[in-house]
Amino acid sequence: METILKTDKLRVEYSTGEFQKTPKVALQGLTLEVRAGEVFGFLGPNGAGKTTTMNVLLGFVPPTSGSASLFGIDVRQPIARQRIGYLPELTYYYKFLTAEELLRFYAKIFGLKGSEADKRIEQLISLVELGHAAKRPIKGYSKGMQQRVGLAQALINNPDLLILDEPTSGLDPIGRMKVREIIQRLKNEGKTVFFSSHEMGEVETVCDRVAIIYQGELKEEGRVADLVAKHRAANLEQAFLNIIGYKPAVAP
Amino acid sequence: MNTVFAIAGVVIKELYRRKDFYVLFVLSALITIAAGSVNFFKDLVMVRYVKDICLLLIWFSTLIIAVITAARQIPAEKENRTIFPLLAKPVSRGQLIAGKFLGCWLATGLAVLVFYVFFILVTATKGGDWQLVTYSKSIGLLWLMLGMVIAMTLLGSVVLSAVSSNTTICLVVIIGVLFIGEHLNKIALRQSEPVKSITYTLYYVIPHFEIFDVRNLVVNNKPMPSLKACGLATLYAGAYVTAFLYCTWLIFRRQRLNT
């Protein structure tokens, strides 16, 4: 199966201050492979390096060493992002634009024009159920509506790979369910999805494989059922806590 | 180029959906109308007096619009986090800078046109004639100068993270150049070394915004610069715009953007 996303011994260091010489290591030797058609969950506690990995994959942060590629193209080349869709954890868009104008703007970037763009925008607005508000400026939208605009913009180019950073964070149960349905639908269409989440139940439901990262290092990678069995856990959450070495202060 | 034009389009939409432009336009219009109704300086030719005030306000207002619009572009993208979904598309940082520059330049060009239409109407009511070639050259030269201002402000915006600091520094530099830029070589003559060489270098390095200021010629109906001179001014402005945008790209392409 084709490798869609690959990182090889990825290391990222941040300088912690002008006078402090020791850099903070955000990622150390991360090697990952995501294959075509997979829904891949990227898990880790806060500060583990999930967002840094995504930042490298999206070209926001250059790696200190190692490499990362999307569809075999180095992530430092903008063209590597031609076939991806990205939904950030916190969705902020040009609030003076309407959802329709925003989608048209992103469509232009991907070279979609005229009736092709119109059709795609109409489909997406209908998919995320924003028909009633498509011509209103985004500044008047609720958080859930903004998240749905975010999802629509991530799908504007009909991407082959979707990178979702905590896509259900801050959404109500209905919003979460809708996002999950969309991920499921994309999976059925054969799209590759790479997403980070704290919601273990969600990951268990939709992911084919997961990677668990802790303190910038890859701890485990594999199918959910295999990880649960390997760590003799009742569910993924328990396996996750075992893997990162969490010891509860009070015994259950 | 699609990407650059798409980004520029958003900048233009932002300008006309915000209130800054309208406030400056209404203020300039009110001041011009009020000043034009009373001849404070007993100027014998009323139209000259109105032209003088109106052109000064146009220069000041469009300069403010250019600096404020350009100064907030990249910092606002970072602060509002709109830069992340944008750069997650196949958009390079160079295209982002080019789009921002083009958008700001076209937007201020539109503002200059609106202000000049008002200026032409006001001067016409005071007995002025339709000097379309003069006005076209004057608009063109002002727009070129604003291009340099925008490129310089964009450079400032990737160096200084605070919009207010960048705006203040850029305005001080621009006003400083407009007032003393052309006299720096004369000042250098009166200095001893090494101040003399430093002042001379400064004279040759700074962008001379004042060469684009033809207000005096318009007001006093003097001959405007030839087309050849305008062409050279275009090359001069183009060289500075290119240099400023190149420096902006050199700095911005290395900046880490953490979500």
Interface residues (C-beta under 8 A of the other chain):
Chain A: Y14 T51 T52 M54 N55 L58 G59 F60 V61 P62 P78 I79 A80 R81 Q82 I84 Y86 P88 E89 L90 T91 Y92 Y93 Y94 K95 F96 L97 E101 F105 Y106 K108 I109 F110 G111 G150 Q153 A154 N157 I163 D165
Chain B: N2 T3 F5 A6 G9 V10 K13 E14 R17 R18 N80 R81 T82 F84 P85 L87 A88 K89 P90 V91 S92 Q95 R256 L257 N258 T259
